[in-house]
Amino acid sequence: MKIGFLGGGNMGGALMQGILKAQSPMFEAVMAYDPSPASRARLDKMGVKTMDSARAMCIECDMIVLAVKPQILEAAIRPCQSVLGGKFIVSIAAGWTIERLKSKLPTNIHLLRVMPNTPALVGCGMTALCETDELSDTERAAAEALFGCVGEYIWLDEHYIDAVTGLSGSGPAYVYMFMDALALGGVRMGLPRDVAMKLAAQTVKGAAEMALSTGAHPDALRDAVCSPAGTTIEAVRLLEQRGLRPAVMDAVICCAEKSRDMAAGK
């Protein structure tokens, strides 16, 4: 299958890099179109075949990934409308529902909506793929091969996608804020900044791996760190008092609501 990317920014670039690194037999050619000369030069160096126009790329490819910003998606696909028939289209655009996408595309396409996240850049992404009965077995396998190259994936009904956007789609930003605060606390207590950041980053990475590998509830893992009358329980008490959990929950909720509003055209 020939795969083409409309847009070669961070996420599109991460997916292309993942395919090339994995040398997946599913994809016989990887192509891309991006209007930026700098982006095309970067993709050329990566080993991607860059095309002179979005239309030319769409003609060549069987599977097309819409990897442009949601705000410019409609304008980006407009020149390609007449050559998209029969293609397998994958959209990573936030706020674009399957129904809305179909209203802008030919009727005889096979469409998949997904929500990846930026850790795909280092092969540790988490992608939600919207369940659909439109895809052939080959197309479904191609989607799994693509997103399996850059991390983990899960199939979900589309009505969950706004919640996914608020949790894993935007979640890395919340984690970076926590990690930065953790490091700054270390700096406040006298640690060199680079040492504090390394300690914070590895602590976040290790804690995540503990949760994934053990399957234990985060509360149980937290309790295992908290000795009676010890130092950790004092810190946990303060975080509970300051409302860490409700603040994070509210962040996920407001992000999901924004995604829902975008889908409604608000």
C-alpha positions as CSV (number, residue, x, y, z in Angstrom):
1,M,0.0,0.0,0.0
2,K,1.2,3.5,-0.9
3,I,0.7,6.0,2.0
4,G,0.7,9.7,1.7
5,F,0.6,12.5,4.3
6,L,-1.1,15.8,3.7
7,G,1.0,17.8,6.1
8,G,4.5,17.1,7.4
9,G,4.5,18.8,10.8
10,N,5.3,17.2,14.2
11,M,2.6,14.5,14.2
12,G,2.8,13.7,10.5
13,G,6.6,13.7,10.6
14,A,6.5,11.4,13.7
15,L,4.2,8.9,11.8
16,M,6.4,8.9,8.7
17,Q,9.5,8.4,10.8
18,G,7.9,5.5,12.6
19,I,7.0,3.8,9.4
20,L,10.5,4.2,7.9
21,K,12.2,3.1,11.1
22,A,9.9,0.0,11.5
23,Q,10.3,-0.9,7.8
24,S,6.8,-2.1,7.8
25,P,6.0,-4.4,4.8
26,M,2.5,-3.0,4.8
27,F,3.7,0.2,3.1
28,E,5.6,0.0,-0.2
29,A,6.0,3.8,-0.4
30,V,5.8,6.8,1.9
31,M,4.9,10.2,0.3
32,A,4.0,13.6,1.6
33,Y,3.0,17.1,0.6
34,D,3.7,20.1,2.7
35,P,3.6,23.7,1.4
36,S,6.6,24.7,3.5
37,P,10.0,24.3,1.6
38,A,11.7,23.7,5.0
39,S,9.3,20.9,5.9
40,R,9.8,19.3,2.5
41,A,13.6,19.5,2.8
42,R,13.4,17.8,6.2
43,L,11.1,15.1,4.9
44,D,13.4,14.5,1.9
45,K,16.3,13.9,4.3
46,M,14.2,11.5,6.3
47,G,13.7,9.4,3.2
48,V,10.1,10.4,2.4
49,K,9.2,11.1,-1.3
50,T,7.8,14.7,-1.3
51,M,5.4,15.7,-3.9
52,D,4.9,19.0,-5.7
53,S,1.2,19.2,-4.9
54,A,-1.4,17.7,-2.6
55,R,-3.4,16.6,-5.6
56,A,-0.4,14.7,-7.2
57,M,0.2,12.9,-3.9
58,C,-3.4,11.9,-3.6
59,I,-3.5,10.5,-7.1
60,E,-0.4,8.3,-6.3
61,C,-1.5,7.0,-2.9
62,D,-4.0,4.4,-1.7
63,M,-4.0,5.6,2.0
64,I,-4.0,9.3,2.8
65,V,-3.4,10.7,6.3
66,L,-4.8,14.2,6.9
67,A,-2.1,15.6,9.2
68,V,-2.8,19.4,8.9
69,K,-4.1,21.7,11.6
70,P,-7.9,21.4,12.1
71,Q,-8.3,25.1,11.2
72,I,-6.9,24.6,7.6
73,L,-8.2,21.1,6.9
74,E,-11.1,22.1,4.7
75,A,-8.9,24.4,2.5
76,A,-6.1,21.8,2.4
77,I,-8.4,19.0,0.9
78,R,-10.3,21.3,-1.5
79,P,-7.8,20.9,-4.4
80,C,-7.9,17.1,-4.0
81,Q,-11.6,16.5,-4.0
82,S,-11.9,15.1,-7.5
83,V,-9.1,12.5,-6.9
84,L,-10.0,11.2,-3.5
85,G,-12.7,8.7,-4.6
86,G,-12.0,5.2,-3.5
87,K,-9.2,6.2,-1.2
88,F,-8.6,5.2,2.4
89,I,-8.6,8.5,4.4
90,V,-7.2,8.8,7.9
91,S,-7.8,12.0,9.8
92,I,-5.9,13.1,12.9
93,A,-7.7,16.5,13.1
94,A,-9.2,17.4,16.5
95,G,-12.8,18.6,16.4
96,W,-13.6,17.0,13.0
97,T,-16.2,14.3,13.4
98,I,-16.7,11.6,10.9
99,E,-20.0,13.1,9.9
100,R,-18.4,16.5,9.3
101,L,-15.5,15.0,7.4
102,K,-17.8,13.1,5.1
103,S,-19.7,16.3,4.3
104,K,-16.4,17.6,2.8
105,L,-15.2,14.5,1.0
106,P,-16.4,12.3,-1.9
107,T,-19.0,9.7,-0.9
108,N,-17.0,6.6,-2.0
109,I,-14.2,6.9,0.4
110,H,-13.3,4.7,3.5
111,L,-12.7,7.0,6.4
112,L,-11.0,6.6,9.8
113,R,-10.8,9.2,12.5
114,V,-8.0,8.9,15.1
115,M,-6.6,10.9,18.0
116,P,-2.9,10.4,18.6
117,N,-0.6,12.3,21.0
118,T,2.8,13.9,20.7
119,P,4.8,11.1,22.5
120,A,4.5,9.4,19.1
121,L,7.6,11.5,18.3
122,V,9.6,9.2,20.5
123,G,7.7,6.0,19.7
124,C,5.6,6.1,22.9
125,G,2.4,7.5,21.6
126,M,-1.2,6.6,22.6
127,T,-3.7,6.6,19.7
128,A,-7.4,6.1,19.8
129,L,-8.9,4.8,16.5
130,C,-12.6,5.2,16.0
131,E,-14.5,2.0,15.3
132,T,-16.1,1.8,11.9
133,D,-17.5,-1.0,9.7
134,E,-16.4,0.8,6.6
135,L,-12.9,-0.5,6.5
136,S,-11.6,-3.6,4.8
137,D,-9.4,-6.1,6.7
138,T,-6.4,-4.7,4.8
139,E,-7.3,-1.1,5.7
140,R,-7.8,-2.0,9.3
141,A,-4.4,-3.8,9.4
142,A,-2.8,-0.8,7.7
143,A,-4.1,1.6,10.4
144,E,-2.9,-0.7,13.1
145,A,0.5,-1.0,11.4
146,L,0.8,2.8,11.1
147,F,0.0,3.7,14.7
148,G,1.7,0.6,16.1
149,C,4.9,2.0,14.7
150,V,4.7,5.0,17.1
151,G,3.4,3.4,20.3
152,E,0.1,1.9,21.5
153,Y,-3.4,2.1,20.0
154,I,-6.9,1.2,21.0
155,W,-10.2,1.0,19.1
156,L,-13.1,3.0,20.6
157,D,-16.5,4.2,19.5
158,E,-16.4,7.8,18.2
159,H,-18.5,9.1,21.0
160,Y,-15.5,8.7,23.3
161,I,-13.2,10.8,21.2
162,D,-13.7,14.1,23.0
163,A,-12.9,12.4,26.3
164,V,-9.8,10.9,24.7
165,T,-8.8,14.3,23.5
166,G,-9.0,15.7,27.0
167,L,-7.1,12.8,28.5
168,S,-4.4,11.3,26.3
169,G,-4.6,13.8,23.4
170,S,-3.8,16.8,25.5
171,G,-2.6,14.9,28.6
172,P,1.2,15.2,27.8
173,A,0.9,19.0,28.4
174,Y,-0.5,18.4,31.9
175,V,2.3,15.9,32.6
176,Y,4.9,18.4,31.5
177,M,3.5,21.0,33.8
178,F,3.6,18.6,36.7
179,M,7.1,17.5,35.8
180,D,8.3,21.1,35.6
181,A,6.8,21.9,39.0
182,L,8.4,18.8,40.4
183,A,11.8,19.9,39.1
184,L,11.3,23.5,40.3
185,G,10.6,22.2,43.8
186,G,14.0,20.4,43.6
187,V,15.7,23.6,42.4
188,R,14.0,25.5,45.3
189,M,15.6,23.0,47.7
190,G,19.1,23.5,46.2
191,L,19.4,21.0,43.4
192,P,21.1,22.1,40.1
193,R,18.4,22.7,37.4
194,D,19.7,19.9,35.1
195,V,19.9,17.4,37.9
196,A,16.4,18.3,39.1
197,M,14.9,17.9,35.6
198,K,16.6,14.5,35.1
199,L,15.3,13.3,38.4
200,A,11.8,14.6,37.6
201,A,11.6,13.2,34.1
202,Q,12.9,9.8,35.1
203,T,10.5,9.7,38.1
204,V,7.5,10.4,35.8
205,K,8.7,7.8,33.3
206,G,9.3,5.2,36.0
207,A,6.0,5.8,37.7
208,A,4.2,5.4,34.4
209,E,6.0,2.2,33.7
210,M,5.1,0.8,37.2
211,A,1.5,1.5,36.5
212,L,1.6,-0.2,33.1
213,S,3.7,-3.2,34.0
214,T,2.0,-4.1,37.3
215,G,-1.6,-3.2,36.4
216,A,-2.0,-1.9,39.9
217,H,-4.3,1.0,40.7
218,P,-2.4,4.3,41.1
219,D,-3.8,4.6,44.7
220,A,-2.2,1.3,45.6
221,L,1.1,2.3,44.0
222,R,1.0,5.6,45.9
223,D,0.3,3.9,49.2
224,A,3.3,1.7,48.7
225,V,5.5,4.8,48.7
226,C,3.8,6.4,51.8
227,S,5.4,5.1,55.0
228,P,3.3,5.8,58.2
229,A,4.3,9.2,59.6
230,G,6.9,9.6,56.8
231,T,7.9,12.3,54.4
232,T,5.8,11.2,51.4
233,I,2.5,11.2,53.2
234,E,3.1,14.8,54.3
235,A,3.5,15.8,50.6
236,V,0.5,13.8,49.6
237,R,-1.6,15.4,52.3
238,L,-0.6,18.9,51.0
239,L,-1.4,18.0,47.4
240,E,-4.9,16.7,48.4
241,Q,-5.4,19.8,50.5
242,R,-4.5,22.0,47.5
243,G,-6.8,20.2,45.2
244,L,-4.5,18.5,42.7
245,R,-6.9,15.8,41.7
246,P,-10.0,18.0,41.1
247,A,-7.8,20.5,39.2
248,V,-6.5,17.8,36.8
249,M,-10.0,16.3,36.4
250,D,-11.4,19.7,35.6
251,A,-8.6,20.2,33.0
252,V,-9.6,17.0,31.2
253,I,-13.2,18.0,31.3
254,C,-12.8,21.5,30.0
255,C,-10.5,20.2,27.2
256,A,-13.0,17.6,26.2
257,E,-15.8,20.2,26.2
258,K,-13.7,22.4,23.9
259,S,-13.2,19.5,21.6
260,R,-17.0,19.0,21.5
261,D,-17.5,22.7,20.9
262,M,-15.1,22.6,18.0
263,A,-16.9,19.6,16.5
264,A,-20.2,21.6,16.7
265,G,-18.5,24.6,14.9
266,K,-18.5,26.8,18.0
